[in-house]
Amino acid sequence: MKIRFAFVAFAICLSTALQAQQTPAEKFVANLAQQKNKWLIAQRYDSLRNILDARCLYVHSNGWTQTASEVIADMQSGKLRYQKIHFSDVQARQFESMVIVTGKGQFEGNMQGKSFAIQLAFTEVYVKRKASWKLVSRHACKIE
């Protein structure tokens, strides 16, 4: 019994230590992903333009795809409005000049006049371009 307890305690400590060893880029981009959600809700188009790569592609859980310019245009027209976005289980992993953010999220909003609330798993890929991080790809799938 003592060995089992010691093993569990060790595993918890190791997990905590590994999470604490995030690179500065991983921390920054994970926070940027959260900030992006706030900008989506507040409809801060200029802030979003600054982080969306010109070739960014959003793949929604229903298969609908949007380019960076379409994301902005659909928000400005009112076609898609987010009211609430809550992330959980977020992980950021750096690979050279790229950070991949994965997690789950509760997304609520309005699409073409119809309310939606959906639970999603997502992957966002950010690439360092000069001195800033750009979202180059986002893919989501519905969690049943």
C-alpha positions in Angstrom: 0.0 0.0 0.0 2.8 2.4 0.8 4.5 1.7 -2.5 1.2 2.4 -4.4 0.8 5.7 -2.5 4.4 6.7 -3.2 4.0 5.9 -6.9 0.8 8.0 -7.1 2.5 10.9 -5.3 5.5 10.6 -7.6 3.3 10.6 -10.7 1.4 13.7 -9.5 4.7 15.6 -8.8 6.1 14.6 -12.1 3.0 15.8 -13.9 3.1 19.1 -12.1 6.8 19.5 -12.9 6.3 18.8 -16.6 3.4 21.3 -16.8 5.6 23.9 -15.1 8.3 23.4 -17.7 6.4 25.1 -20.5 8.5 27.2 -22.8 7.9 31.0 -22.8 6.5 30.6 -26.3 4.0 27.9 -25.2 2.8 30.1 -22.4 2.5 33.1 -24.6 0.6 31.4 -27.4 -1.7 29.6 -25.0 -2.6 33.0 -23.6 -2.9 34.4 -27.1 -5.4 31.7 -28.0 -7.5 32.7 -24.9 -7.2 36.4 -25.9 -8.3 35.6 -29.4 -11.5 34.3 -28.0 -12.1 37.5 -26.1 -11.6 39.4 -29.3 -14.0 37.1 -31.2 -16.7 37.9 -28.5 -16.0 41.6 -28.4 -15.7 41.8 -32.2 -12.3 43.4 -32.1 -11.6 43.0 -35.8 -8.2 44.9 -35.9 -6.8 42.7 -33.1 -7.9 39.6 -34.9 -6.4 40.8 -38.2 -3.1 41.1 -36.4 -2.9 37.5 -35.4 -4.6 35.8 -38.3 -2.2 34.8 -41.0 -3.3 35.8 -44.5 -3.5 32.1 -45.5 -5.2 31.0 -42.2 -7.9 28.4 -42.6 -10.6 27.8 -40.1 -12.2 24.3 -40.4 -15.4 24.2 -38.3 -17.0 21.1 -36.8 -19.6 20.9 -39.6 -17.0 21.0 -42.3 -17.5 24.7 -43.1 -14.2 26.4 -43.9 -13.3 30.1 -43.7 -10.2 32.1 -44.7 -8.9 34.8 -42.5 -10.7 37.5 -44.5 -14.0 35.5 -44.3 -13.7 35.2 -40.5 -13.5 39.0 -40.3 -16.2 39.6 -42.9 -18.6 37.2 -41.4 -18.2 38.8 -38.0 -18.6 42.3 -39.4 -21.8 41.3 -41.3 -23.3 39.6 -38.2 -23.4 36.2 -40.0 -21.4 34.7 -37.1 -21.3 36.1 -33.6 -19.7 34.4 -30.6 -21.3 35.2 -27.2 -19.3 32.8 -24.9 -16.2 30.7 -25.4 -14.7 28.7 -22.5 -11.6 26.6 -23.0 -10.6 23.6 -20.9 -7.8 21.0 -21.1 -5.6 23.4 -23.0 -2.1 22.2 -24.0 0.5 24.1 -25.9 3.4 22.4 -27.5 6.3 24.1 -29.3 8.1 22.7 -32.3 10.8 25.2 -33.3 8.9 28.3 -34.7 5.5 26.6 -34.3 3.2 26.2 -31.3 0.2 23.8 -31.5 -2.6 24.5 -29.0 -5.1 21.7 -28.4 -8.0 21.5 -26.0 -11.8 21.5 -25.6 -14.2 24.3 -25.6 -17.8 25.3 -25.0 -18.8 27.7 -27.8 -22.0 29.7 -27.8 -23.3 32.3 -30.2 -25.5 33.0 -33.2 -25.1 31.8 -36.8 -27.3 33.5 -39.4 -29.9 34.3 -36.8 -29.9 30.9 -35.1 -28.4 30.4 -31.6 -26.0 27.6 -31.0 -24.2 26.0 -28.1 -21.6 23.3 -28.9 -18.9 21.4 -27.2 -15.8 21.1 -29.4 -12.3 19.7 -29.4 -9.9 21.9 -31.3 -6.4 22.3 -32.7 -4.9 25.7 -33.4 -1.5 26.1 -35.1 0.5 29.2 -34.6 3.7 30.1 -36.5 6.2 32.8 -35.5 6.4 35.3 -38.3 9.1 37.9 -37.7 8.4 39.1 -34.1 4.8 38.0 -33.8 2.8 34.8 -33.6 0.2 34.1 -36.3 -2.7 31.7 -36.3 -2.3 29.7 -39.5 -4.8 26.9 -39.0 -7.7 26.0 -36.8 -9.7 22.7 -36.8 -12.6 21.7 -34.6 -14.7 18.6 -34.1 -17.9 18.2 -32.2 -17.8 16.3 -28.9 -20.9 14.2 -28.4 
